[in-house]
Amino acid sequence: PINVPIRTVTKFSLRKGKRKTVKTVLKRFYRLNWGIWIRTKAGRRKHLWRKSSARKKRLQQHVFCNSTQSTLLDKMVCKYWKRRHYYVDDPYEPYHEREGFYLTRKRP
């Protein structure tokens, strides 16, 4: 293709000289409080008639981004999106703390 879409970070805005958030990152990914980014699998709404029910169920699940991708996504958003946000009836509320992993556990 002649026009290749790119998602570049604006490092210095014209008015205030601040970094700008890449809006497509916020649309496609969600950041949990402990620093990992999650996303849904690609193709979860396309050609559902040809996919098996088990495959459709797998496509609806969220997957983690790896550490390299999470670092890159952190660089593409400003510090506002890296801090904790409290939403009403947030479905991701139990996943913001990482209690299952012994190194990051807060409660004994």
N, C-alpha and C positions, 0 to 999 in steps of 0.2 A: 504493500500500500504506500501511496505517496504521502498521505498525512498520517503520521504515527502519533497517537496521543501520548503526551508526557505529563507527569505530575511533579512539577518542580516546586521547590520551596522558595517563597519570596523571603530572602534573608533580611532585607531592609526595605520597609514600606516607604512610600514617598512622603507621607504626611508626618509620621512620628518616628520612622526609622526602626520599627520593630519587626520581628519575625511574624509571618502570617501562617495560619493553619491551612493545610490542604484539605478542602471540604470533602473530597471523595473518600478520604481515610475515615472520617466520622460517619459517612454513610454506609461503608462496607464493613467496618470493624468496630469492636467495643472493647474498651480497656477496663480490666478489673483492677481493684485497688492495689493488689500486690505486684502490678507491673506487667502482667501478661495481657496480650491482645487475643480476642477470640473472634471467630467468623463462622458463617455457615458455609456448607460445601457448595461448589459451583454446580449449576444445572438443577437446582432443587425444584424449580417451577417449570422446567422445559421438558416436553415429550414424556409426560407422566404415564401416558397410555402404554408406552412400550417398556416401562420399567417394572420390575417385580415389586411386590409389597415390601419385602425385606430391604431392597435397595432404596425404595422411597422413604422408609423409616430411617435408614442410615443417612440419607441426604438431609433430613430435617435436623440432625444433631449438629451441635457446635463443635468446632475443633480449635485447638490452641495453635497460635503462631509460634515458631521457634524463637530462640533468643536473638538471633541475627535479625529476623524480621521485626521482632518487638523493638529492638534498638533503633531500627530504621524508621518504624512508625512513630516512635517517641520523638525522633528528630523532625518529623513532618507535622507535628502538632505543637501548639504553644503551651506554656506552663499551666494555663487555665484548665486544659483537658487532662492534665496529669494528676490533679488533685482530686480528692474524694467528692463525689456528688451524691446527694440524697434525693431520690425520686419517690413519689407516692406509688405504692404497690409495685416496687421494683422486682421483677422476676429473678434478677441476678444477685439479690441481696445475700443469700447464703454463701455465694461463691467469692465474695469480696475478701474474706479472710481465709488464710491457708492453714487450717488447723490440722489437716491430715498429714502434713509433712513435719517431721520432728524438729528440723532446724529453724523453721519459721513459726513454730507453735507459740502462742501467747499464754494459753491456759494449760496448766500441767495435767 
